[in-house]
Amino acid sequence: MFSGKIFRSRWSALIWAGGILWTAYDVASAAPHKSQAPSNASAAADAQTDSTGSIIDNADLAVLVNEMRN
């Protein structure tokens, strides 16, 4: 088992943990940042979108809730 090998040595466990933290930092810093400046954009521009870029409305959410209940 790989994890058993890692934790036999304190130094290898520290290096492994450092790699996990480094990866987490890399992933978090690569995420695009939203600007905090106020904008005069319309409500449609602030609406949430799905993975295809379509705006999510209440009808879509109702379909999702019905499918999850079944």
C-alpha positions as CSV (number, residue, x, y, z in Angstrom):
1,M,0.0,0.0,0.0
2,F,1.4,3.3,-1.1
3,S,0.2,5.5,1.8
4,G,1.8,3.1,4.3
5,K,5.1,3.6,2.7
6,I,4.8,7.4,2.8
7,F,4.1,7.6,6.5
8,R,6.9,5.3,7.7
9,S,9.2,8.2,7.5
10,R,8.4,11.6,8.9
11,W,10.4,13.4,6.2
12,S,8.6,11.6,3.3
13,A,5.3,12.4,5.0
14,L,6.3,16.1,5.2
15,I,7.4,16.2,1.6
16,W,4.1,14.5,0.5
17,A,2.1,17.0,2.6
18,G,4.1,19.9,1.1
19,G,3.2,18.6,-2.4
20,I,-0.4,18.5,-1.5
21,L,-0.3,22.1,-0.2
22,W,1.6,23.2,-3.2
23,T,-0.9,21.7,-5.6
24,A,-3.8,23.2,-3.7
25,Y,-2.1,26.7,-3.9
26,D,-1.5,26.3,-7.6
27,V,-5.1,25.3,-8.3
28,A,-6.5,28.1,-6.1
29,S,-4.3,30.8,-7.6
30,A,-5.0,29.7,-11.2
31,A,-8.8,30.4,-10.7
32,P,-9.9,33.6,-12.4
33,H,-10.7,36.5,-10.0
34,K,-13.8,38.5,-10.2
35,S,-13.2,42.2,-10.1
36,Q,-14.5,43.9,-7.0
37,A,-15.2,47.2,-8.8
38,P,-18.9,48.0,-9.0
39,S,-20.3,47.8,-12.5
40,N,-23.3,49.1,-14.2
41,A,-24.0,45.9,-16.0
42,S,-27.6,44.7,-16.4
43,A,-29.1,41.9,-14.3
44,A,-28.8,39.5,-17.2
45,A,-25.0,39.9,-17.1
46,D,-24.9,39.0,-13.4
47,A,-27.1,35.9,-13.9
48,Q,-25.7,32.5,-13.3
49,T,-25.0,30.3,-16.3
50,D,-24.6,26.6,-16.8
51,S,-21.6,24.9,-18.4
52,T,-22.9,25.7,-21.9
53,G,-23.2,29.4,-21.1
54,S,-27.0,29.5,-21.1
55,I,-28.6,31.5,-18.4
56,I,-30.2,29.4,-15.6
57,D,-33.8,30.3,-14.8
58,N,-36.4,29.0,-12.4
59,A,-37.9,26.5,-14.9
60,D,-34.5,24.8,-15.3
61,L,-34.2,24.5,-11.5
62,A,-37.7,23.1,-11.3
63,V,-36.8,20.4,-13.8
64,L,-33.6,19.6,-11.9
65,V,-35.5,19.3,-8.6
66,N,-38.1,17.0,-10.1
67,E,-35.4,14.7,-11.6
68,M,-33.6,14.5,-8.2
69,R,-36.8,13.4,-6.5
70,N,-37.4,10.5,-8.9
